Amino acid sequence: MRVAKDEVDVRMEIPGVVIRQKMQFGLASGFGQVSGEYFTLAAGVDTTALFEGLEGDMCQCPHWGFVLRGQITTTDTIGAQETVKANDLFHWPPGHNVKVDADAEIIMFSPQYEHCRVIDHMIAKVKG
């Protein structure tokens, strides 16, 4: 799910303050600890090879985040693609691969246990 800033409902606006809130932005219950993550990604990065060997050869961890700059396209289990860019909120459900279209910086919040398993898998793939 991708939501542009201007598409998020304004809940409160007073001089100097605008509060926007996107309701029903994904479920996080049952995951335990959540990690806050800051990723810097270069254009051309593609996780396809790094996720080989995971269930469905995709990241099976959900993420919620915000794009500070750049552009990223995800592909899900049925081949559907979605692109997020600067100032977008996003929710990537389990079952996705990532391709960085333009140098990007993102902030994500992920279930810690599940995402550590994915990151450890990627580290092992890089080490060969």
Secondary structure, DSSP 8 states (H G I E B T S, - for coil): -EEEGGGS-EEEEETTEEEE--SS----TT---EEEEEEEE-TT-B-HHHHTTSGGGSB-S-EEEEEEEEEEEEEETTS-EEEEETTEEEEE-SSEEEEEEEEEEEEEEEEHHHHHHHHHHHHHHHH-
